[in-house]
Amino acid sequence: MSHPAGNPSGHPSGRAGRGLEGRLALVTGGTRGIGNAIARRLLEAGARVVITGRDSAGAEKAAQELVQSGGECRGVALDVSRFDDVQETVKGLEKELGPFAILVNNAGITRDDVVMRMKEEDWDAVLSTNLKGSFACAKAVIRGMMKQRWGRIISVTSIVGGMGNIGQANYVAAKAGAEGLTRTLAREYASRGITANAVAPGFIDTDMTRAMEEAARARLMGQIPMERFGQPEDVAGAVVFLASDEAAYITGQVLHVNGGMLM
Ligand SMILES: NC(=O)c1ccc[n+]([C@@H]2O[C@H](COP(=O)([O-])OP(=O)(O)OC[C@H]3O[C@@H](n4cnc5c(N)ncnc54)[C@H](OP(=O)(O)O)[C@@H]3O)[C@@H](O)[C@H]2O)c1
């Protein structure tokens, strides 16, 4: 893994006792947006972090940028929708780095259209990445977590998973499904010291929402009591809390981070 110059311990200097020292974390889709902020906060908390993106150049570049402020981070190419690749890649990484203690299922895409016009391939692409990808990653890391008798599986879902949203049947179904997956993981592995929770962001300022039309963004803004889109760091703080020992007795929950948009 990359180390900051002059800091062979791999931990950011000057911040002792940050809670996640020695934990190995996998953050899917850490190349930008929310996943990137999560990776940064996990590094600041002392975890070693592996981020993934769909191409290796992008993932490696993002990892290099992340370690500039310290810590150990690796960027690997991994398309989470490819089930066998996920199992093999995780196996290879664990052989080299040890078992993962924290999984953040963050990788996600949208392919919006109303049901009448939505293509089968758009349904499949979104479900494969946003839902099957979370199952594939959870399955890949569970055994290692069980051996440690400690694990955190945190899935980034969405406010729309509980509300529905026009033009997003595929995305909403995937996010609602990921919350169901979370509750089942929580029940199956609670006795092994593994918690599973979801963080459901409202509207966050990233590439995903920048792609929306200005009129749609303005309409949404009117529904947010805090009168702003969230920042990726707003979501990252909630994820790092759920990854910490402070959250040891919290499992099967959905933590909403939405500026009051849904209460
Ligand atoms: N932004 C919001 O308002 C909002 C609200 C609620 C929930 N969310 C959720 O938050 C998560 C992150 O969203 P974001 O806004 O940060 O999105 P983003 O800026 O579009 O970033 C998406 C990330 O996912 C990665 N990714 C996409 N498909 C992948 C695949 N098949 N395998 C591996 N990585 C993949 C991308 O990496 P590469 O492009 O490098 O492959 C990128 O790092 C998503 O699950 C999204 O649904 C976002």
The ligand as a Gaussian input file, in Angstrom:
#p B3LYP/6-31G(d) Opt

LIG

0 1
 N      -25.227000      12.009000      -4.662000
 C      -26.367000      11.817000      -4.061000
 O      -27.200000      12.734000      -3.937000
 C      -26.714000      10.487000      -3.482000
 C      -27.884000      10.393000      -2.729000
 C      -28.236000       9.180000      -2.173000
 C      -27.420000       8.082000      -2.356000
 N      -26.304000       8.193000      -3.098000
 C      -25.497000       6.991000      -3.258000
 O      -24.195000       7.223000      -2.803000
 C      -23.274000       6.399000      -3.510000
 C      -22.178000       7.266000      -4.095000
 O      -22.782000       8.229000      -4.944000
 P      -22.011000       9.515000      -5.504000
 O      -23.021000      10.588000      -5.581000
 O      -20.752000       9.707000      -4.782000
 O      -21.748000       8.998000      -6.987000
 P      -20.624000       9.366000      -8.068000
 O      -20.004000      10.666000      -7.741000
 O      -21.283000       9.171000      -9.380000
 O      -19.534000       8.220000      -7.803000
 C      -19.872000       6.882000      -8.027000
 C      -18.731000       6.003000      -7.599000
 O      -19.119000       4.632000      -7.814000
 C      -18.123000       4.003000      -8.611000
 N      -18.774000       2.950000      -9.406000
 C      -19.821000       3.057000     -10.234000
 N      -20.126000       1.862000     -10.751000
 C      -19.248000       0.969000     -10.233000
 C      -19.046000      -0.423000     -10.363000
 N      -19.847000      -1.182000     -11.163000
 N      -18.059000      -1.000000      -9.665000
 C      -17.259000      -0.282000      -8.852000
 N      -17.384000       1.050000      -8.678000
 C      -18.366000       1.666000      -9.371000
 C      -17.496000       5.116000      -9.411000
 O      -16.165000       4.752000      -9.751000
 P      -15.573000       4.838000     -11.252000
 O      -16.392000       5.819000     -12.023000
 O      -14.162000       5.259000     -11.015000
 O      -15.710000       3.458000     -11.763000
 C      -17.475000       6.252000      -8.391000
 O      -16.363000       6.118000      -7.522000
 C      -24.099000       5.663000      -4.556000
 O      -24.437000       4.386000      -4.080000
 C      -25.335000       6.514000      -4.679000
 O      -26.442000       5.771000      -5.117000
 C      -25.926000       9.365000      -3.674000

